Amino acid sequence: MAKVCELTGRKTSFGNRKQHRRGSSGSGGTWNFKAPKTRRQWKPNLRVNIDGQSKTIKVSMKAYKKLRKMALTEVTN
């Protein structure tokens, strides 16, 4: 199964991991070598949420926290 949030569509994103190198002197100086870059991926923080025992959905934590906050405000009002 794909790592995709079913509510927001958040999925795996890609980019570069870059090592930050200073110069050979340690505290700055000239750049003798180019900093190496390698490909990496950021996976979404997914949670399997059982919605009333009828349907199981994958939800990102950001969406889950927002839903939980909305439910708490409805209960208190």
N, C-alpha and C positions, 0 to 999 in steps of 0.2 A: 504494500500500500504506500502511496505517496505521502510525503511529509508536507501536507498542505492543510491550513486551517479552513474549515468548511464555512465559517462565517465571514472572515476578512480576506481570505485568499492568500494569506501570508505563506511564503514557501522558502525553500533554500535559496540563498543568494551567494554569489561568488565574488571574489576579489583577489587582491594580492596581499601577501604577508611580506612586509618590508622590515628588514633589520636596520635599525638606526645606528650607523657607524659614524663615529667622529674621526678625526685624523689619527695619524700614527702616534702623535704626542699624547693622546688621551683626553686632553681638554680643549679640543678644537683643532686648529691647524689645517693643513691641506688635506684634501681627499685623495689618498693614493689609490684606492680601489673603489669601484662602484658598489653600493650596498646591494646585497643579493635579494631578489624577489622570488617568491614561490607562490603558486596558486593555492588558495584555501577556500573553504566554504563555511558559511554561517547557517546553522540549522535552526529552524524555529523551535521555541519552547512550547511543545504541544502537550495537551492534557486530554485524556479520553473522558468525556463527560456523558453520564447516563441521564438522559432527559426524561424523567418520570417513568423509568423502566420500559419505555416503549421504543426509544431510538437512541443509538450510541453515536455521538458525533465527536470529531477531533476539533478542539478549540485551542487557539493560542492563549497563553497566559494573560496577555494584555486584554483580549476580548473577554476572557473568563472573569477577570477582575472587574471590568466595566459592567458586565452582566450582574455580578454579585452586588456591586455597589448600587446599581439601579433597583435591584430587588429589595435591598435594605431600605432605600429611600421610600419605596412604595409601601413597605410594611410600617414604617414609622409615621407616614403621613395619613 
